[in-house]
């Protein structure tokens, strides 16, 4: 049994956050002592509560993409109380806080979820210090691992690729009445600039006259919501784009989509792609980050250049109007999902914990025998 604290920026919905919650619940089911620490609560806290996993808010406000001494101090206080064997940090602010808060004799593991092109020189300097403090760094895709090695010059063997997986297939509830018998082309993400939802809306505007009954649901919340709502109105998409906000049943809604668009400007290994594949839904994705590692063009989806609304519209139109192509991509999506075992992913994380704890145990034994 390992005592582990998972640290993340917040418990708001998002791919990295979803991964942390699923991982924490799975580790607890395997008998590990698990706590989750964040700078702010959010809807995902309810899932931890139902699973019996303790969660803690350790900062006075939500912190993201920046160092925060109060986040680090609150985390250090929690670590002094629960005394974990391993601290496992996810996301930039949480990683900086954990690197500062982890006491001597406690192992630190960091998962990098994106290539983080937004980081300034100062951000990269902070990240380099934090990553070099870690016993091991997990990258969610090969491109993220390559970026880590290139930018941060981590020692050989310090980075491992552990691809996230989803816990289970979604439940198949009833389709929303307004979706029945209509093409449904969706986007599921946090509404922030780097997710490229504006590109999705531009593609929807190109598709609307060619697919007069199609609907374009958008699931998610975020700081760009008001601007995106205004863009949709300007594009004449009222009634065609459905703004659904945060939905705890997002995985169920995915099962009723004909195709999912992933329009981000940067990605690590987006969980929503794996969720779509598990639901048998093909993905049309921007060829960025770890997306091409998952979306094999012509096999389980199609790849398009990032920011190219016209190419995105053509690819989405092909998936929903060419039955043979759509069927082949749906079958490929299910095969890809079957190849990514959630249990195997948790096994890899447990192995990481054993490996970072081994030298600490050896050092303690050496001191005891001195």
Beta strands, then each sheet from edge to edge (+ up, - down):
strand 1: 3-10
strand 2: 33-40
strand 3: 54-57
strand 4: 86-90
strand 5: 107-112
strand 6: 136-139
strand 7: 159-161
strand 8: 185-188
strand 9: 216-219
strand 10: 241-245
strand 11: 259-262
strand 12: 282-286
strand 13: 301-304
sheet 1: 3+ 2+ 1+ 4+ 5+ 6+ 7+
sheet 2: 10+ 9+ 8+ 11+ 12+ 13+
end
